Amino acid sequence: MKSTVMKQHSELQLKNHTSLRQSVRNSFTMAYRGLLKIKRTPEQLFDVTLQPILFTLMFTYIFGGAISGDVQSYLPVIIPGILVQTVITTSIVTGVQLREDMDKGVFDRFKSLPIARIAPLAGALLADTIRYAIATILTLAMGYLMGYQPGAGFGYVALAGILVIVCSWAISWIFAFFGVIARTASSVQGISMIVLFPLTFLSNAFVPVETMPKWLQWFVNINPISHLVTAVRDLANMGTVGGDLAYSLIGAAVIVAVFAPLTVRAYMRRT
């Protein structure tokens, strides 16, 4: 009797291990599908290729003289801010494309395939990390071309970029949740912009906090985007690690802990 129970337990463990391994493999396959979609419709990359260039040029030359006295002095302030704003905004696309695929019946066809049900959702989130990496590289490259010289060196700049990508991936779970529960792709985009617009612009990304009205400074100081921007500036410009980095990583972990189960549960109900 005991040997039978142990055998059943071992078979269950093997089945769970195989199921997990299959889910991971299927998720990467779906991520590859997402990359193929980008290859066939490269216009999907317009937001991560044109936006970093345009925003960097516009904000730097419009606000540089007024805020920092000259463009070169403003670059260490604006490049980390533009980097965070651009990559975070790019995460909206996760929810929009997820809703579009569900509306087109793509996920209904996936249900007929011998793949893990979670794979299409996980694959979409994995594929979008490539978009974040492209936006990160282009923003930093544009900054270098304009004369941005981070004092911490390449290694810390790379860490700053990875931090932004990780936090953007975490935030994409929020928009994936909107994509699952919303009725249309346009509503996902509208809701997402309502959430992100005040968070990105009412932060320290573009102007010093002390130049703002006192009643607004309290919100800017507790804004998680402000903590992320400060962490990126500390890493890239000075090579230092402070409390803002810890706040950003803890915030990202909390977002994933809350919205990943909610998104998966809503996704399983809808599909």
Secondary structure, 3 states (H helix, E strand, C coil): CHHHHHHHHHHHHHHHHHHHHHHHHHHHHHHHHHHHHHHHCHHHHHHHHHHHHHHHHHHHHHHHHHHHCCHHHHHHHHHHHHHHHHHHHHCHHHHHHHHHHHHCCHHHHHHCCCCCCCHHHHHHHHHHHHHHHHHHHHHHHHHHHCCCCCCCCHHHHHHHHHHHHHHHHHHHHHHHHHHHHCCCHHHHHHHHHHHHHHHHHCCCCCCCHHHCCHHHHHHHHHCHHHHHHHHHHHHHHHCCCCHHHHHHHHHHHHHHHHHHHHHHHHHHHHC
